[in-house]
Amino acid sequence: MRLTSLFIFLGSSLLLSCTQQETTLIERIKKSGELRIITRYSPTTYFEGPEGHAGIEHDLAQLFATRLGVDANFILPENFNQLLSLISEGEADIAAAGITVTEKRKHWMRFAPAYQEITEQLIYRSGTRRPKNIDDLSEGILEVLHGSSHIETLSTHRQNHFDLQWLTSDTLSSDELIELVDLQLIDYTVADSNQFTLYRQLYPKLHVAFDISKPRKLAWALNKSEDSTLYDEVTKFFEEIKDNGVLERLIEKNFGHAKTFNYVGNCTFRRHIKQRLPALRPFFEAAAQQYNLDWRLLAAIGYQESHWNPKAVSPTGVRGIMMLTQGTAKQLKVKNRLDPKESIFGGAQYFSQRIKKMPERIPEPDRSWMALAAYNIGFGHLEDARILTEQQKGDPDSWLDIRQKLPLLSQKKWYKKTKHGYARGREPVIYVKNIRNYYDLLVWLTKEEQVETDSTEPLALEKEVPAL
């Protein structure tokens, strides 16, 4: 009897041991209810925006965690080099941090399918000597991020340019190195092209001297484990969001509006922030609070409309800060369009009405971008563009798809088929892009302010990501 019990005990123990060994990585993640994601704080990856956490890595990771039915737990190490070490040691499940795929890194981490392509660029400041090639870098201070792919690229160049030297920083981020170039504390740094696309708006005196690399891939990194279950799920995820257009929309959401850059316009905007905005800001803040908007978005609309000139008048008769038509002003009970307070409150009410008029199924931020287009071109013409988009197999609830079809409203072949006829369809596309740029700059320039209402007010732009 004792021998039988012993066999039963040993058999049960062996079965339990096998069961434990057969538990896969993806099963452990689902059981724990948490996906551990290492990332870094940057506008190109993960950051605290006016509506909460944002950035393309944040959006992608949240989508993937939702797909698994778990929570996304973001881990922010002290520096980039530590980030790479932690993922190679298996201290997290995924590194989603704008990591460049290199042959050297492939030896000690596993890369998921690439989601974006960039080039590495040499950055310098206007007013200083522009380097024309690698040899010119010997005449200045070049500093790059410790552990970055930029060092691998520079090391390759050094094989043919023996005098090439650089400093490495393990305490500053790549974003802070860009700022040092702007402050002229160092002469040069290296940035990925997607990163500089965003930062050239914030630092208009910085420029690209030349590319130092060929196009390179960005991808998530995973621990190089024999268990491929998590890797397989990540691969399926990226294949799916590439096929259904979600990846393209996320890239457009995070980078699309920053692709065009006007140096003179950027500098003028900054000057007007100092000279014109202070007198108008109380009105923007009060109107935004009344209509549940972000005052910086409202101010960006006002700047696009009038450059914050209270006496602005167009040849077509629209006037004031928010450039209201006479009919719109009458509808909104605005008695004097040239009165800054009346104009701003009227514009806020009108924009709020455009947002509420959008179908509830349209997610943010697409909902707000379409409301801006309707503010510019009229709701009827926007609806015509949405119908054309749907007829041509696009998504009528996606701003990315809508903005591609709006220009068709100026072509007879298409506008004759619409309810509201001809419209200058390119104008709202440019209009929305400009406002997004102004809004980003206002957010960045006011990011250190502690506004009590930020944590309690409902905002117009709740950055959600589309469901798969």
C-alpha beads as a LAMMPS data file, in Angstrom:
LAMMPS data file: protein, C-alpha beads

468 atoms
467 bonds

1 atom types
1 bond types

-500.0 500.0 xlo xhi
-500.0 500.0 ylo yhi
-500.0 500.0 zlo zhi

Masses

1 110.0

Atoms # bond

1 1 1 0.000 0.000 0.000
2 1 1 2.839 2.351 0.878
3 1 1 4.622 1.438 -2.392
4 1 1 1.465 2.226 -4.406
5 1 1 1.133 5.582 -2.652
6 1 1 4.764 6.325 -3.422
7 1 1 4.233 5.606 -7.118
8 1 1 1.141 7.817 -7.153
9 1 1 3.064 10.630 -5.436
10 1 1 6.020 10.345 -7.819
11 1 1 3.695 10.207 -10.821
12 1 1 1.789 13.283 -9.677
13 1 1 5.014 15.186 -9.033
14 1 1 6.372 14.264 -12.468
15 1 1 3.101 15.305 -14.148
16 1 1 3.096 18.619 -12.243
17 1 1 6.729 19.229 -13.211
18 1 1 6.024 18.562 -16.903
19 1 1 2.976 20.821 -16.795
20 1 1 5.040 23.628 -15.293
21 1 1 7.777 23.155 -17.889
22 1 1 5.261 23.247 -20.716
23 1 1 3.912 26.663 -19.680
24 1 1 4.925 28.985 -22.495
25 1 1 5.990 32.612 -22.265
26 1 1 2.781 33.889 -23.822
27 1 1 0.762 31.783 -21.345
28 1 1 2.709 33.218 -18.416
29 1 1 2.051 36.770 -19.648
30 1 1 -1.679 36.115 -19.996
31 1 1 -1.808 34.463 -16.587
32 1 1 -0.015 37.388 -14.936
33 1 1 -2.316 39.855 -16.702
34 1 1 0.608 42.124 -17.512
35 1 1 2.879 42.814 -20.488
36 1 1 6.193 44.381 -19.394
37 1 1 7.376 46.910 -21.965
38 1 1 10.699 48.736 -21.748
39 1 1 10.638 52.072 -23.531
40 1 1 12.250 55.494 -23.400
41 1 1 10.806 58.942 -22.888
42 1 1 10.796 60.784 -26.205
43 1 1 8.285 62.396 -28.620
44 1 1 9.088 59.607 -31.082
45 1 1 8.353 56.791 -28.637
46 1 1 6.540 57.445 -25.336
47 1 1 5.731 60.707 -23.554
48 1 1 3.229 62.475 -21.334
49 1 1 1.020 64.582 -23.588
50 1 1 -1.814 66.952 -22.683
51 1 1 -4.283 64.045 -22.881
52 1 1 -2.159 61.449 -21.096
53 1 1 0.510 59.077 -22.344
54 1 1 1.125 59.132 -26.089
55 1 1 3.731 58.318 -28.756
56 1 1 3.852 55.639 -31.422
57 1 1 5.451 53.026 -29.145
58 1 1 2.820 53.706 -26.503
59 1 1 0.023 53.321 -29.053
60 1 1 1.458 50.134 -30.567
61 1 1 2.147 48.523 -27.197
62 1 1 -1.330 49.360 -25.894
63 1 1 -2.863 47.781 -28.994
64 1 1 -0.792 44.633 -28.588
65 1 1 -1.565 44.335 -24.869
66 1 1 -5.280 44.704 -25.644
67 1 1 -4.929 41.971 -28.219
68 1 1 -3.503 39.668 -25.535
69 1 1 -6.132 40.728 -22.998
70 1 1 -3.565 42.082 -20.507
71 1 1 -2.442 45.448 -19.134
72 1 1 0.570 47.286 -20.567
73 1 1 3.169 48.045 -17.893
74 1 1 5.699 50.568 -19.223
75 1 1 9.182 50.527 -17.715
76 1 1 11.486 53.542 -18.162
77 1 1 15.146 52.713 -17.422
78 1 1 17.659 55.413 -16.552
79 1 1 19.394 55.385 -19.921
80 1 1 19.289 53.785 -23.362
81 1 1 22.176 51.405 -22.708
82 1 1 20.404 50.016 -19.637
83 1 1 17.301 49.526 -21.771
84 1 1 19.183 47.243 -24.137
85 1 1 20.762 45.321 -21.268
86 1 1 17.441 44.700 -19.534
87 1 1 15.792 43.201 -22.611
88 1 1 18.799 40.996 -23.394
89 1 1 18.710 39.712 -19.797
90 1 1 14.977 38.953 -19.997
91 1 1 13.971 41.542 -17.379
92 1 1 11.056 42.627 -19.579
93 1 1 8.952 41.073 -22.311
94 1 1 9.421 43.632 -25.087
95 1 1 11.643 46.645 -25.766
96 1 1 9.542 49.155 -27.709
97 1 1 11.777 52.195 -27.915
98 1 1 12.533 53.108 -31.513
99 1 1 15.379 50.598 -31.638
100 1 1 17.401 50.379 -34.843
101 1 1 17.990 46.877 -36.199
102 1 1 21.730 46.232 -36.599
103 1 1 23.717 43.089 -37.325
104 1 1 25.587 43.443 -34.057
105 1 1 22.383 43.627 -32.017
106 1 1 20.951 40.583 -33.764
107 1 1 23.534 38.470 -31.953
108 1 1 22.047 39.146 -28.520
109 1 1 18.397 40.107 -29.079
110 1 1 15.576 39.075 -31.370
111 1 1 13.846 41.636 -33.569
112 1 1 10.175 41.639 -34.507
113 1 1 9.094 42.708 -38.020
114 1 1 10.126 46.317 -38.712
115 1 1 7.428 48.978 -38.462
116 1 1 9.284 52.091 -39.668
117 1 1 12.316 53.072 -41.750
118 1 1 14.693 55.935 -40.892
119 1 1 18.108 57.328 -41.763
120 1 1 20.675 58.589 -39.265
121 1 1 21.372 62.305 -39.778
122 1 1 24.130 64.690 -38.695
123 1 1 22.551 67.728 -36.987
124 1 1 24.066 71.203 -36.755
125 1 1 22.838 74.730 -35.938
126 1 1 22.421 77.602 -38.385
127 1 1 24.915 80.398 -37.826
128 1 1 27.709 77.870 -37.517
129 1 1 29.799 76.241 -40.223
130 1 1 27.882 73.511 -42.016
131 1 1 29.911 70.298 -42.321
132 1 1 29.831 68.904 -45.839
133 1 1 31.231 65.456 -45.099
134 1 1 32.657 63.228 -42.370
135 1 1 36.109 64.847 -42.587
136 1 1 34.641 68.238 -41.600
137 1 1 33.538 66.850 -38.211
138 1 1 37.105 66.994 -36.896
139 1 1 36.703 70.772 -36.493
140 1 1 33.914 70.582 -33.903
141 1 1 32.524 68.666 -30.916
142 1 1 30.332 65.695 -31.865
143 1 1 28.442 63.965 -29.045
144 1 1 26.148 60.944 -29.408
145 1 1 24.117 58.644 -27.193
146 1 1 25.970 55.814 -25.476
147 1 1 24.811 52.401 -26.668
148 1 1 23.053 53.807 -29.737
149 1 1 23.297 52.527 -33.288
150 1 1 24.833 55.899 -34.132
151 1 1 28.077 54.753 -32.527
152 1 1 28.135 51.635 -34.689
153 1 1 27.638 53.815 -37.777
154 1 1 30.375 56.251 -36.755
155 1 1 32.722 53.360 -35.993
156 1 1 32.211 52.114 -39.535
157 1 1 33.043 55.563 -40.926
158 1 1 36.183 55.706 -38.815
159 1 1 37.649 52.831 -40.814
160 1 1 38.049 55.269 -43.712
161 1 1 38.274 58.529 -41.741
162 1 1 40.890 57.914 -39.052
163 1 1 40.608 61.387 -37.493
164 1 1 36.892 60.979 -36.709
165 1 1 36.310 61.447 -32.962
166 1 1 33.210 61.782 -30.810
167 1 1 32.028 61.943 -27.230
168 1 1 29.447 59.553 -25.806
169 1 1 26.844 60.381 -23.173
170 1 1 25.166 57.869 -20.890
171 1 1 23.442 60.505 -18.735
172 1 1 21.709 62.575 -21.418
173 1 1 19.029 61.405 -23.849
174 1 1 19.250 61.886 -27.607
175 1 1 16.584 64.612 -27.251
176 1 1 18.779 66.467 -24.736
177 1 1 21.775 66.196 -27.063
178 1 1 19.702 67.884 -29.776
179 1 1 18.973 70.691 -27.320
180 1 1 22.701 71.072 -26.571
181 1 1 23.333 71.662 -30.276
182 1 1 20.630 74.337 -30.272
183 1 1 22.262 75.987 -27.231
184 1 1 25.643 75.784 -29.029
185 1 1 27.164 73.813 -26.153
186 1 1 28.194 71.146 -28.644
187 1 1 28.582 71.465 -32.409
188 1 1 26.956 68.297 -33.709
189 1 1 24.924 65.256 -32.787
190 1 1 23.258 62.420 -34.675
191 1 1 19.495 61.880 -34.759
192 1 1 17.159 59.463 -36.494
193 1 1 15.193 61.141 -39.285
194 1 1 11.797 60.499 -37.656
195 1 1 13.050 62.105 -34.464
196 1 1 14.362 65.179 -36.212
197 1 1 11.117 65.526 -38.196
198 1 1 9.419 66.353 -34.886
199 1 1 12.239 68.323 -33.297
200 1 1 12.920 70.711 -36.160
201 1 1 9.601 72.387 -35.280
202 1 1 10.810 72.961 -31.727
203 1 1 14.314 74.036 -32.742
204 1 1 13.931 75.912 -36.042
205 1 1 17.628 76.861 -36.166
206 1 1 18.731 73.232 -36.333
207 1 1 19.313 71.578 -39.694
208 1 1 20.440 68.323 -41.273
209 1 1 23.992 68.518 -42.649
210 1 1 23.886 65.087 -44.319
211 1 1 22.808 61.483 -43.780
212 1 1 25.439 59.278 -42.165
213 1 1 23.664 55.991 -42.858
214 1 1 21.601 54.245 -45.481
215 1 1 17.922 53.619 -44.629
216 1 1 17.610 51.464 -41.490
217 1 1 14.738 49.616 -39.847
218 1 1 13.112 50.268 -36.467
219 1 1 11.597 47.291 -34.647
220 1 1 10.650 45.896 -31.271
221 1 1 13.337 43.824 -29.568
222 1 1 12.738 40.639 -27.568
223 1 1 14.940 38.413 -25.492
224 1 1 16.680 35.741 -27.579
225 1 1 14.818 32.807 -26.041
226 1 1 14.079 29.311 -27.343
227 1 1 10.439 29.987 -26.474
228 1 1 9.095 31.741 -29.578
229 1 1 5.447 32.044 -28.515
230 1 1 5.637 35.772 -27.718
231 1 1 7.655 36.469 -30.857
232 1 1 5.073 34.602 -32.943
233 1 1 2.242 36.694 -31.478
234 1 1 4.149 39.935 -32.095
235 1 1 4.810 38.871 -35.696
236 1 1 1.117 38.167 -36.276
237 1 1 0.237 41.505 -34.689
238 1 1 2.454 43.528 -37.019
239 1 1 1.328 41.580 -40.078
240 1 1 -2.271 42.334 -39.147
241 1 1 -1.870 46.074 -38.518
242 1 1 0.114 46.448 -41.745
243 1 1 -2.614 44.702 -43.731
244 1 1 -5.563 46.584 -42.213
245 1 1 -3.919 50.030 -42.368
246 1 1 -3.735 50.633 -38.600
247 1 1 0.071 50.946 -38.650
248 1 1 -0.060 53.535 -41.431
249 1 1 -2.637 55.520 -39.463
250 1 1 -0.541 55.464 -36.293
251 1 1 2.534 56.688 -38.173
252 1 1 0.455 59.471 -39.734
253 1 1 -1.024 60.340 -36.360
254 1 1 2.389 60.709 -34.745
255 1 1 4.516 62.059 -37.595
256 1 1 2.365 63.008 -40.593
257 1 1 1.630 66.613 -39.662
258 1 1 5.303 67.428 -39.023
259 1 1 6.646 66.471 -42.458
260 1 1 6.293 69.976 -43.867
261 1 1 8.335 72.690 -42.184
262 1 1 8.443 76.430 -42.798
263 1 1 11.375 78.093 -41.050
264 1 1 10.105 81.660 -41.467
265 1 1 6.582 80.732 -40.392
266 1 1 7.906 78.887 -37.340
267 1 1 9.978 81.878 -36.213
268 1 1 7.078 84.276 -36.789
269 1 1 4.811 82.040 -34.709
270 1 1 7.282 82.088 -31.816
271 1 1 7.522 85.861 -31.990
272 1 1 3.742 86.183 -31.929
273 1 1 3.574 83.862 -28.908
274 1 1 5.579 86.457 -26.994
275 1 1 4.008 89.579 -28.464
276 1 1 0.359 88.751 -29.142
277 1 1 -0.675 85.659 -27.186
278 1 1 -0.385 87.032 -23.603
279 1 1 -3.258 89.480 -24.093
280 1 1 -5.472 86.814 -25.693
281 1 1 -4.591 83.794 -23.583
282 1 1 -7.133 84.506 -20.778
283 1 1 -9.914 84.477 -23.392
284 1 1 -8.656 81.227 -24.960
285 1 1 -8.439 79.571 -21.525
286 1 1 -11.877 80.734 -20.411
287 1 1 -13.553 79.724 -23.681
288 1 1 -11.798 76.362 -23.661
289 1 1 -12.996 75.694 -20.124
290 1 1 -16.582 76.581 -21.028
291 1 1 -16.647 74.294 -24.076
292 1 1 -14.431 71.462 -22.775
293 1 1 -11.524 72.080 -25.150
294 1 1 -7.758 72.353 -24.817
295 1 1 -6.988 76.090 -24.851
296 1 1 -3.813 75.449 -26.850
297 1 1 -5.807 73.800 -29.635
298 1 1 -8.226 76.720 -29.621
299 1 1 -5.295 79.151 -29.741
300 1 1 -3.779 77.179 -32.635
301 1 1 -7.041 77.572 -34.574
302 1 1 -7.015 81.293 -33.856
303 1 1 -3.447 81.626 -35.079
304 1 1 -4.165 79.769 -38.295
305 1 1 -7.186 81.985 -38.888
306 1 1 -5.766 85.430 -38.111
307 1 1 -2.233 85.192 -36.659
308 1 1 -3.954 86.451 -33.479
309 1 1 -4.755 89.798 -35.096
310 1 1 -8.056 91.063 -33.591
311 1 1 -8.632 93.401 -36.548
312 1 1 -7.990 90.802 -39.276
313 1 1 -10.371 91.077 -42.244
314 1 1 -10.340 88.884 -45.353
315 1 1 -11.451 89.877 -48.879
316 1 1 -14.468 87.578 -48.451
317 1 1 -15.707 89.443 -45.367
318 1 1 -14.717 87.063 -42.556
319 1 1 -13.069 88.910 -39.694
320 1 1 -11.642 88.839 -36.185
321 1 1 -9.385 86.444 -34.283
322 1 1 -11.428 83.394 -35.300
323 1 1 -12.394 84.843 -38.729
324 1 1 -16.135 84.292 -38.370
325 1 1 -18.495 84.937 -41.264
326 1 1 -21.340 87.357 -40.695
327 1 1 -23.864 84.524 -40.862
328 1 1 -21.958 82.345 -38.398
329 1 1 -21.517 85.265 -36.005
330 1 1 -25.264 85.957 -36.094
331 1 1 -26.014 82.290 -35.412
332 1 1 -23.598 82.322 -32.462
333 1 1 -24.950 85.686 -31.197
334 1 1 -21.564 87.356 -31.627
335 1 1 -22.363 91.084 -31.904
336 1 1 -18.871 92.387 -32.657
337 1 1 -16.559 90.060 -34.585
338 1 1 -13.610 92.401 -34.006
339 1 1 -13.920 92.085 -30.226
340 1 1 -11.285 89.459 -29.246
341 1 1 -13.301 87.941 -26.399
342 1 1 -16.491 87.637 -28.436
343 1 1 -14.649 86.209 -31.428
344 1 1 -12.768 83.604 -29.378
345 1 1 -15.860 82.469 -27.465
346 1 1 -17.808 82.341 -30.722
347 1 1 -15.067 80.288 -32.410
348 1 1 -14.894 77.914 -29.449
349 1 1 -18.652 77.378 -29.550
350 1 1 -18.589 76.797 -33.302
351 1 1 -15.695 74.306 -33.108
352 1 1 -17.400 72.500 -30.231
353 1 1 -20.520 72.186 -32.383
354 1 1 -18.456 70.674 -35.229
355 1 1 -17.024 68.060 -32.853
356 1 1 -20.464 67.118 -31.506
357 1 1 -21.849 66.871 -35.024
358 1 1 -19.346 64.180 -35.969
359 1 1 -20.639 60.585 -35.746
360 1 1 -19.882 59.205 -32.294
361 1 1 -18.135 56.152 -33.754
362 1 1 -15.258 58.304 -35.099
363 1 1 -12.395 58.024 -32.582
364 1 1 -10.022 60.751 -31.453
365 1 1 -7.908 62.357 -32.716
366 1 1 -9.558 61.785 -36.148
367 1 1 -12.774 63.248 -34.762
368 1 1 -11.085 66.565 -33.945
369 1 1 -9.136 66.742 -37.214
370 1 1 -12.388 66.271 -39.157
371 1 1 -14.092 68.894 -36.999
372 1 1 -11.267 71.287 -37.914
373 1 1 -11.778 70.506 -41.598
374 1 1 -15.500 71.189 -41.187
375 1 1 -14.663 74.481 -39.416
376 1 1 -12.704 75.457 -42.526
377 1 1 -14.689 74.061 -45.443
378 1 1 -18.125 73.400 -43.985
379 1 1 -19.742 70.243 -42.701
380 1 1 -21.524 69.545 -45.998
381 1 1 -18.323 69.439 -48.056
382 1 1 -16.675 67.254 -45.414
383 1 1 -19.583 64.821 -45.693
384 1 1 -19.164 64.814 -49.492
385 1 1 -15.509 63.845 -48.996
386 1 1 -16.473 61.106 -46.543
387 1 1 -18.949 59.676 -49.046
388 1 1 -16.341 59.747 -51.831
389 1 1 -13.896 58.022 -49.493
390 1 1 -16.347 55.230 -48.760
391 1 1 -17.232 54.830 -52.443
392 1 1 -13.551 54.396 -53.247
393 1 1 -13.107 51.684 -50.599
394 1 1 -11.521 53.976 -48.011
395 1 1 -12.439 54.477 -44.366
396 1 1 -14.818 57.457 -43.998
397 1 1 -13.993 57.608 -40.275
398 1 1 -10.238 57.977 -40.830
399 1 1 -8.674 61.416 -41.298
400 1 1 -5.778 59.789 -43.177
401 1 1 -8.218 58.529 -45.832
402 1 1 -10.399 61.654 -45.841
403 1 1 -7.496 64.041 -46.411
404 1 1 -6.524 62.078 -49.525
405 1 1 -10.000 62.518 -51.013
406 1 1 -10.771 66.127 -50.058
407 1 1 -8.771 67.549 -53.021
408 1 1 -11.148 65.694 -55.377
409 1 1 -13.849 68.232 -54.480
410 1 1 -12.138 70.752 -56.771
411 1 1 -12.267 68.396 -59.778
412 1 1 -15.423 68.475 -61.890
413 1 1 -15.281 64.730 -62.479
414 1 1 -15.900 64.222 -58.770
415 1 1 -17.671 67.271 -57.374
416 1 1 -20.512 66.973 -59.891
417 1 1 -21.392 63.699 -58.177
418 1 1 -21.613 65.289 -54.726
419 1 1 -24.492 66.954 -52.946
420 1 1 -22.747 70.225 -52.151
421 1 1 -20.667 70.612 -55.307
422 1 1 -17.337 72.363 -55.808
423 1 1 -14.998 73.147 -52.927
424 1 1 -11.320 74.074 -52.594
425 1 1 -10.546 70.678 -51.118
426 1 1 -6.812 71.160 -50.643
427 1 1 -7.333 74.047 -48.238
428 1 1 -8.709 72.038 -45.269
429 1 1 -5.857 69.515 -45.631
430 1 1 -3.266 72.298 -45.267
431 1 1 -5.430 73.990 -42.617
432 1 1 -5.513 70.934 -40.358
433 1 1 -1.810 70.212 -40.816
434 1 1 -0.846 73.764 -39.858
435 1 1 -3.054 73.750 -36.763
436 1 1 -1.556 70.446 -35.622
437 1 1 1.917 71.973 -35.943
438 1 1 0.938 75.102 -33.997
439 1 1 -0.776 72.985 -31.367
440 1 1 2.306 70.773 -30.889
441 1 1 4.506 73.844 -30.466
442 1 1 2.147 75.410 -27.940
443 1 1 2.023 72.173 -25.957
444 1 1 5.817 71.951 -25.958
445 1 1 6.338 75.607 -25.056
446 1 1 3.867 75.392 -22.149
447 1 1 4.783 71.893 -20.959
448 1 1 6.445 73.071 -17.741
449 1 1 3.453 75.060 -16.590
450 1 1 1.394 73.565 -13.779
451 1 1 -2.196 74.237 -14.802
452 1 1 -4.568 72.873 -12.186
453 1 1 -7.371 72.274 -14.647
454 1 1 -5.262 69.942 -16.816
455 1 1 -6.076 66.991 -14.590
456 1 1 -9.786 67.691 -14.315
457 1 1 -10.992 69.212 -17.588
458 1 1 -12.340 67.009 -20.359
459 1 1 -10.236 67.671 -23.445
460 1 1 -11.144 67.647 -27.105
461 1 1 -8.244 65.374 -28.046
462 1 1 -8.406 62.145 -26.109
463 1 1 -5.706 60.191 -27.895
464 1 1 -7.196 56.807 -28.471
465 1 1 -5.954 54.156 -30.857
466 1 1 -8.166 52.181 -33.215
467 1 1 -9.237 48.696 -32.242
468 1 1 -7.995 45.821 -34.351

Bonds

1 1 1 2
2 1 2 3
3 1 3 4
4 1 4 5
5 1 5 6
6 1 6 7
7 1 7 8
8 1 8 9
9 1 9 10
10 1 10 11
11 1 11 12
12 1 12 13
13 1 13 14
14 1 14 15
15 1 15 16
16 1 16 17
17 1 17 18
18 1 18 19
19 1 19 20
20 1 20 21
21 1 21 22
22 1 22 23
23 1 23 24
24 1 24 25
25 1 25 26
26 1 26 27
27 1 27 28
28 1 28 29
29 1 29 30
30 1 30 31
31 1 31 32
32 1 32 33
33 1 33 34
34 1 34 35
35 1 35 36
36 1 36 37
37 1 37 38
38 1 38 39
39 1 39 40
40 1 40 41
41 1 41 42
42 1 42 43
43 1 43 44
44 1 44 45
45 1 45 46
46 1 46 47
47 1 47 48
48 1 48 49
49 1 49 50
50 1 50 51
51 1 51 52
52 1 52 53
53 1 53 54
54 1 54 55
55 1 55 56
56 1 56 57
57 1 57 58
58 1 58 59
59 1 59 60
60 1 60 61
61 1 61 62
62 1 62 63
63 1 63 64
64 1 64 65
65 1 65 66
66 1 66 67
67 1 67 68
68 1 68 69
69 1 69 70
70 1 70 71
71 1 71 72
72 1 72 73
73 1 73 74
74 1 74 75
75 1 75 76
76 1 76 77
77 1 77 78
78 1 78 79
79 1 79 80
80 1 80 81
81 1 81 82
82 1 82 83
83 1 83 84
84 1 84 85
85 1 85 86
86 1 86 87
87 1 87 88
88 1 88 89
89 1 89 90
90 1 90 91
91 1 91 92
92 1 92 93
93 1 93 94
94 1 94 95
95 1 95 96
96 1 96 97
97 1 97 98
98 1 98 99
99 1 99 100
100 1 100 101
101 1 101 102
102 1 102 103
103 1 103 104
104 1 104 105
105 1 105 106
106 1 106 107
107 1 107 108
108 1 108 109
109 1 109 110
110 1 110 111
111 1 111 112
112 1 112 113
113 1 113 114
114 1 114 115
115 1 115 116
116 1 116 117
117 1 117 118
118 1 118 119
119 1 119 120
120 1 120 121
121 1 121 122
122 1 122 123
123 1 123 124
124 1 124 125
125 1 125 126
126 1 126 127
127 1 127 128
128 1 128 129
129 1 129 130
130 1 130 131
131 1 131 132
132 1 132 133
133 1 133 134
134 1 134 135
135 1 135 136
136 1 136 137
137 1 137 138
138 1 138 139
139 1 139 140
140 1 140 141
141 1 141 142
142 1 142 143
143 1 143 144
144 1 144 145
145 1 145 146
146 1 146 147
147 1 147 148
148 1 148 149
149 1 149 150
150 1 150 151
151 1 151 152
152 1 152 153
153 1 153 154
154 1 154 155
155 1 155 156
156 1 156 157
157 1 157 158
158 1 158 159
159 1 159 160
160 1 160 161
161 1 161 162
162 1 162 163
163 1 163 164
164 1 164 165
165 1 165 166
166 1 166 167
167 1 167 168
168 1 168 169
169 1 169 170
170 1 170 171
171 1 171 172
172 1 172 173
173 1 173 174
174 1 174 175
175 1 175 176
176 1 176 177
177 1 177 178
178 1 178 179
179 1 179 180
180 1 180 181
181 1 181 182
182 1 182 183
183 1 183 184
184 1 184 185
185 1 185 186
186 1 186 187
187 1 187 188
188 1 188 189
189 1 189 190
190 1 190 191
191 1 191 192
192 1 192 193
193 1 193 194
194 1 194 195
195 1 195 196
196 1 196 197
197 1 197 198
198 1 198 199
199 1 199 200
200 1 200 201
201 1 201 202
202 1 202 203
203 1 203 204
204 1 204 205
205 1 205 206
206 1 206 207
207 1 207 208
208 1 208 209
209 1 209 210
210 1 210 211
211 1 211 212
212 1 212 213
213 1 213 214
214 1 214 215
215 1 215 216
216 1 216 217
217 1 217 218
218 1 218 219
219 1 219 220
220 1 220 221
221 1 221 222
222 1 222 223
223 1 223 224
224 1 224 225
225 1 225 226
226 1 226 227
227 1 227 228
228 1 228 229
229 1 229 230
230 1 230 231
231 1 231 232
232 1 232 233
233 1 233 234
234 1 234 235
235 1 235 236
236 1 236 237
237 1 237 238
238 1 238 239
239 1 239 240
240 1 240 241
241 1 241 242
242 1 242 243
243 1 243 244
244 1 244 245
245 1 245 246
246 1 246 247
247 1 247 248
248 1 248 249
249 1 249 250
250 1 250 251
251 1 251 252
252 1 252 253
253 1 253 254
254 1 254 255
255 1 255 256
256 1 256 257
257 1 257 258
258 1 258 259
259 1 259 260
260 1 260 261
261 1 261 262
262 1 262 263
263 1 263 264
264 1 264 265
265 1 265 266
266 1 266 267
267 1 267 268
268 1 268 269
269 1 269 270
270 1 270 271
271 1 271 272
272 1 272 273
273 1 273 274
274 1 274 275
275 1 275 276
276 1 276 277
277 1 277 278
278 1 278 279
279 1 279 280
280 1 280 281
281 1 281 282
282 1 282 283
283 1 283 284
284 1 284 285
285 1 285 286
286 1 286 287
287 1 287 288
288 1 288 289
289 1 289 290
290 1 290 291
291 1 291 292
292 1 292 293
293 1 293 294
294 1 294 295
295 1 295 296
296 1 296 297
297 1 297 298
298 1 298 299
299 1 299 300
300 1 300 301
301 1 301 302
302 1 302 303
303 1 303 304
304 1 304 305
305 1 305 306
306 1 306 307
307 1 307 308
308 1 308 309
309 1 309 310
310 1 310 311
311 1 311 312
312 1 312 313
313 1 313 314
314 1 314 315
315 1 315 316
316 1 316 317
317 1 317 318
318 1 318 319
319 1 319 320
320 1 320 321
321 1 321 322
322 1 322 323
323 1 323 324
324 1 324 325
325 1 325 326
326 1 326 327
327 1 327 328
328 1 328 329
329 1 329 330
330 1 330 331
331 1 331 332
332 1 332 333
333 1 333 334
334 1 334 335
335 1 335 336
336 1 336 337
337 1 337 338
338 1 338 339
339 1 339 340
340 1 340 341
341 1 341 342
342 1 342 343
343 1 343 344
344 1 344 345
345 1 345 346
346 1 346 347
347 1 347 348
348 1 348 349
349 1 349 350
350 1 350 351
351 1 351 352
352 1 352 353
353 1 353 354
354 1 354 355
355 1 355 356
356 1 356 357
357 1 357 358
358 1 358 359
359 1 359 360
360 1 360 361
361 1 361 362
362 1 362 363
363 1 363 364
364 1 364 365
365 1 365 366
366 1 366 367
367 1 367 368
368 1 368 369
369 1 369 370
370 1 370 371
371 1 371 372
372 1 372 373
373 1 373 374
374 1 374 375
375 1 375 376
376 1 376 377
377 1 377 378
378 1 378 379
379 1 379 380
380 1 380 381
381 1 381 382
382 1 382 383
383 1 383 384
384 1 384 385
385 1 385 386
386 1 386 387
387 1 387 388
388 1 388 389
389 1 389 390
390 1 390 391
391 1 391 392
392 1 392 393
393 1 393 394
394 1 394 395
395 1 395 396
396 1 396 397
397 1 397 398
398 1 398 399
399 1 399 400
400 1 400 401
401 1 401 402
402 1 402 403
403 1 403 404
404 1 404 405
405 1 405 406
406 1 406 407
407 1 407 408
408 1 408 409
409 1 409 410
410 1 410 411
411 1 411 412
412 1 412 413
413 1 413 414
414 1 414 415
415 1 415 416
416 1 416 417
417 1 417 418
418 1 418 419
419 1 419 420
420 1 420 421
421 1 421 422
422 1 422 423
423 1 423 424
424 1 424 425
425 1 425 426
426 1 426 427
427 1 427 428
428 1 428 429
429 1 429 430
430 1 430 431
431 1 431 432
432 1 432 433
433 1 433 434
434 1 434 435
435 1 435 436
436 1 436 437
437 1 437 438
438 1 438 439
439 1 439 440
440 1 440 441
441 1 441 442
442 1 442 443
443 1 443 444
444 1 444 445
445 1 445 446
446 1 446 447
447 1 447 448
448 1 448 449
449 1 449 450
450 1 450 451
451 1 451 452
452 1 452 453
453 1 453 454
454 1 454 455
455 1 455 456
456 1 456 457
457 1 457 458
458 1 458 459
459 1 459 460
460 1 460 461
461 1 461 462
462 1 462 463
463 1 463 464
464 1 464 465
465 1 465 466
466 1 466 467
467 1 467 468
